[in-house]
Amino acid sequence: MDEQVRRSIAGALDTAIADAASTALAEASRDWSDDRKGRELRQAFGSLHDRLANLEMPDYRHPLAPALYALWYHPFQVNLAYASFLRIAQRRGGRLTDRAALYVADFGCGALAAKFGLWLAALELLCDGQPAPRIGIDLIDDSADMVAMGERIGERFETLLTTLPDLPVRLPAVETRRINGIVDVNVPPDSERWLAALHAFYRPRQDDIRDTLADLYARITPTLGLLTFHRDNYGMAEYVSPFASDLQDLEICRLPLSGDLPRTTRRRQSWLQEFSIVERRGGEDRRRVQWAPVRGLRDNVAFTGAG
């Protein structure tokens, strides 16, 4: 993919994240006083960062949590998914699959990082003259609000891409369906079947996650699985993985999107400054949102498993 095209796509996604999160934050706090806004922001902010730092699930039921997640974590997660799917395609001779269709069961889908990663990887393959399959994703997540946040970003992203003059191909269709449980899984018969679990592992729930992934594996019999997780969670990832073979490192050391997200940075900082919150973790003042932060590359890994 031409680097100018890649930068244009990154700019559109930056705008989509900032716009969607801004709208969601404004809607959630429309009837709140400034004092309540400050209290709710601190509560959601603390839950998100503190629990994720301890590899625990945040309270995604908080009305501000999905938008804050989008502003703080979604860019890197999308970039990691994008890189992972590109790496899989490289291992397969430049194609995601030899089939006409690809089905993915996305466990713990959250704000749809896997969908964005597949979107971008398929778009890159098309730009490079390679075919892209029809893609269908079953979304499995307890948080309807997180899924809605991802869908809102996706709708804005699709609209913005239509305005890019240098995009040589159209964004490929990726159909998604949120399902209530494994019993609702519906795999098209002509599709290659994958299982994705991107940063869906939390220590207090490891036994439940293991059982659910085992049931899901038995239901869809995937040919390939993609697991991404915090490096400190490697032991748990091995424990919950339903794949009989050893996990294979995807060797993600360089991500396709780079640089800053200026619009997301401005949106994030405006809320922090309005309520006098200073973000400092590990002695680092994180004023800029980046697609590929050094800490993210150091602390997160991607593995595949064979069916």
N, C-alpha and C positions, 0 to 999 in steps of 0.2 A: 504494500500500500504506500502510495506517495505520502511523504511526511507532511506536506501542506494539507492534504485531505485528512490525515490523522489529527492534525492540530485543530482543524475545523470541527471535526467530530467531537474532540475533547471539549472544545469551547461550547458546543451545543449541549453536551451532557452537563457541563458545569452550570450553564444557565438553567437547564431543566431541574437540577437538584436544588439550586438556590431558589428558583421561583416556586417549586412545589412545596419546599419546606417553609418558605415565607408564608404562603397561603395557608398551609396547615396550622402554623403557629398563630397566625392572626385569627383564624376561625376558632381555634380551641380557646383563645383568651379574649374573645370579643367582649364578653360581659364582665371581665375581671377588672378590679381596681389595680393601680400600679403596685400596691403593696402585695396583693395576691399574685400578680404576675411574677414578682420577684421571688416570693415563697415557692410557688409552683415550679419555677425555672430551676431554683436551687435544688429542690427535691428531686426533680427528674434528672437533672444534670448529675447529682451525686449518685443516684441509683445506677445510672447508666455507666459512669466511669468506675465507681467503686466495685460494683458487682462484676463487670467485665474484667477488671484487673485481677479479681479473685477467681476468674473462670466460672462465675456463677451467672445465672440468667437474670437480667435486669427486669424491672417491673414495666413491661411493655404495655400494661393497661393504663399507665399514666397518660393523659391526653397530649402531653408535650413530647413523650418519649420517641415516637416514630420520627417526628421532624428533627429532633436533636440527633437521633441516630443517623439520619440522612446527611446532616451537616458535618458530623464528626467521623463516621465510620464507613459510610456507603462508598465514597470515591475509591478508597483503597480496596474494599471488598470486590467491587466491580472490576477493577484493574487486575486483581489477583485471579478472578474467574476468567477474565478475558485471556490473560497470559496462559492459564492452565488449559483452556480449550484450544488455543493456538498450538501449544506444545503437543497436545494429543493429536491434532491434525498433522503436525510435522512428523510424528512417529508413524502416521498412517499414509505417508506419501502425499501430503498436502490436502487431504480430505478428512472431514469429520467422520464420515461413514461411506461405505459403498452402496448402501441402500438409498432408496428414494426418500425415505422418511426416517426421522430420528425421534424417539420418545424418551423423555427424561422424567423420572420420579424425583422431585426436588424436596427432600426431607428437611424441615426447618428452613423453609425458603426465605423467611423474613421479608426484607424489602426487595427481593427478586434479583440479587446479585447474579445468580446463575443465568437467569433470563437475559440480563444485560450482557453478561460475558459471552453467551451463545450468539446473541444479536451481533455483537461487535466482531466476534471471530468469523461468523458466517459472512458478514459484510466485507471483512478483509479478504476472505477467500474469493468472493465474487469480484472484488476490485483487482485481484491478481489473476483473474481468468479461470478460477476453479469453480466447480459446481457447488451449490449449497443445498442441503436436503430440506424438505418440509420438516419443521420442528414443532413438536407438541410437548408441553410440560404440564404435569400434574403437580399442583402446589399443595404442600402439606405443612401446615403451621397452625399453632394454637391462636396466634394473634391476627385477627382480621384487620386490625388497624395498621400493622406493619405491612401486610400485603397491599392494603389500600394505598399506603405511602409509596410503595414501589410502582403500583399501577399509575398513580398520579404523576410520578417522575417520568414513567414511560410514555404517557400520553403527550406530555409537554415535549419530550425528546423527539418523538415522531414528528410532531408539528414543526419543530425547529429544523429538522433535517431536510424537510421539503424546501427550505429557503436557502440551502447551501448551493451556490452556483458551481462549486468544484467537485461535487460528489458524482462520480461517474455511473453509479448504479443505485437502484432503489434499496431501501432497507428491507431485508428479507422478512417474511412473515414468521412470527413465533406465536403460536396459539397457546394460551394458558388457561387452566381450569383449576380453581380452588376446590379441593375435595375435603370431605369431612373425616375421612379415615381410609385405611387400607382397603376396606371392602368396596370403596368407590373407584378404585384404580381401574382404568380401562385402557389397555394397550392396543393400539391399532395393529392388526396382524402382519402388515408389511413393514413394520418399523424395526430398526435396531433399538435395543432397550438399554438405557443407562440408569444408574442410580447416583444421585448427587446428594452430598451432605456437606454444605459449606459453612464452616464455623457454627455447627449445630450441636456441639458437645459441651455439656455443663456437668460439673462434678456431682452435684447432688442428685442428678437424674440419670446417672450412667447405666444403671440396670434397666430402667424403662427404655432408654434409648437403644440399648443393645437388643432388647426383645423386639422393639418396633422395627428396627432395621433388619433383623433376622426374618420377621414376618413379611416385610416388604420385599426382601430379596426372594423369598420363596414364592411370593405372588407374581413377580414380574420376571424372574430369572434373567437378570441383566448380564450383558456381555462385558460391561465395563462400569467401574464406579470411580467417582471423583470425590475425594475427601480433602477438605482444607481445614486447618485448625492452628491454634496457638502452639508454638513449639513445646511449651511446658505441658501440653495436653497429649503428647505423643503416646504415652502409655495407655491413656484412656482411649485414644483413637484406635489403637490396636485391639483393645478389649472389646469395644463396641462394633468394630468392623465385621460385616457379615461375609467378607470375602475370604475364601479358604487359602488363597495364595498370599505370599508376603506382599505388603504394600510397597510400591515402587515410587521412589522420589521423582517428581517431575522436574527437579532442578531449576526452580524459578529463581533466577538471580537478577533478571532484568525484565522489567515490566514494559508493555507496549506504550502506555501513556506516561508522560513525564511532565515535570514542571508544576506550576501552581494552578489552583482554581480560584481566580480573582473574585468572581461573583459569589461563590460559596464562602470564601474568606470574609468578604465584606458583610454578608448576611450574618455569619457566625459572630463576628466581632461586634456588630451593632447591638446584638442582644447581650453579649457579655459586658460591653461598656455601659449600656443603659442601666444595668442592675449591678454594676461594680463587681463583677466576678472576674477574677484573674485565674486563668488556667495554667497551672504549673504542675507537671508530673515528671518525676525523675530529674528535677532541677532544670527542666527545659521549658522555656516560654514558647508555646506553640501559637504563634501569631498567624502563620500562613497554613492554609490547607494545601496539601500536596498529593498528587496522584501516587507517588511512590516514595513515601517517607522512609528514611533509613531504618527507623525503629520497626516499621511494619515489615520491611524486607527481612530484618534480622529475626523477628519474633514469630513469623508465620510461615507455614509450609503447606505444600500441596502434594498429595499422593494419589496414585491410581491403584485400583484393585481389579483383577480379572475375574470374570464369572466362571 
